[in-house]
Amino acid sequence: MRFTRRAAVAAVGIAALLTAGACGSGDEGGDGSGSTKVEVFTWWADGGEKAGLDGLVSAFGTACAGQTFENGAVAGGAGANAKSVLASRLQQNDPPDTFQAHAGAELLDYIDAGQVEDISADYDSWGLKQAFPQGLIDNLTVDGKIYSVPANIHRANVVWSNKKVTAAAGITTDPKDLTEFFAALDKLKTKGVTPLAIGKDWTQLMLFESVLITDLGPEKFTGLWNGTTPWTDPGVAKGIADFKRLLTYTNKDRDALDWTDAEKLVMDGKAGYQLMGDWEAADLDAKGFKDYGFFTFPGNGTTFQWLADSFVLPKGAKNAEGTKCWLKTVGSAEGQKAFNTKKGSIPARTDAAPADYPKYQQAAMADWKSAKQVPSCAHGAGCSQGWQGAANSALGAYSTKQDDAALTKALVAAAEQFGKKK
Ligand code: GAL
């Protein structure tokens, strides 16, 4: 059962899951303490992430009079610090009123552990089943129940550039495949800048995943997470070889940097490119940096590697009523606009007007409709937290030792441990 559900989530893009009917128990969290504070736990503490959260908070203030937002953010990209703080709070039965969880396999971890409430009945009363695309509803539905409200859709497989730096290196077009990318990286190297800025483990996993999409193609890439593509596939070996070559163009201090530190290298003109999710668009905007370009990772074609932030009602939340108002706001047209126009992501709702959004999101909204969708493991859509942790450690070790056999072995072992029924 566990494998079947995980496989279903990882196997498909949001557009194409099997339909499961939703019904709800309306089980309430809360201890009747009468609190009017809603502690919202995220890792959005700065830049474009904080700007997105602020937008949501302001929509919450308008829609939920009498309730007060309390910021429970723990800084650190991709929840590197937040997730362990959250895990220990959940274990000690001290949940925040709501927390950020990625739609897909990561959310299943919380559902399987019985840590989040079924909110299917609220979906009905808030009209969310009509607001979100059916594929997303299907993706969120587990055994007929829905446990979270998605705030957005992010794209992971995007390369960001400093246009002045690339132009000075004589790069006139965006590279479309790895051959062109390596040629561009060589030009940047000649100029004495870091060709490709990167940070620690999870950012390396993102780059590796992008390379795997190129070397395996979208279907076989998705198969890595649902068990239909073995990690011993020759495309993975090619991916490791290409990834190893890409690492030679990156900053040596990578293992000590968060994504924003790598982004700063690009902004400061010290690096040409960075592979990062499209929260980078919002962050560059929030920091006033205008000379940036963006393109899909070379060789990914029209593939859109997706992830979605969603919010839950934890079991035992002190203020279930206030949390429900937060969740309703997250799913509302106003909430999604206030959040996504500042966060770099696109709204999960289908009724948004592209003209309300910055240029990057307009392009992403168009791509989302037509592109082939594959899930992100680094951001919990395609793999569980245990699998993600194992992949991050494997990449972290690879960064130091560059041992291809050890990386393959670790990835095979992770798929065996976390990809199948225990
Ligand atoms: C992701 C999250 C994004 C963004 C990013 C960088 O996991 O889904 O919303 O915050 O981490 O921190």
Residues whose N, C-alpha, C, O or C-beta is under 5 A from the ligand:
A	BS01	GAL	E49 G76 G77 A78 G79 W279 D309 H379
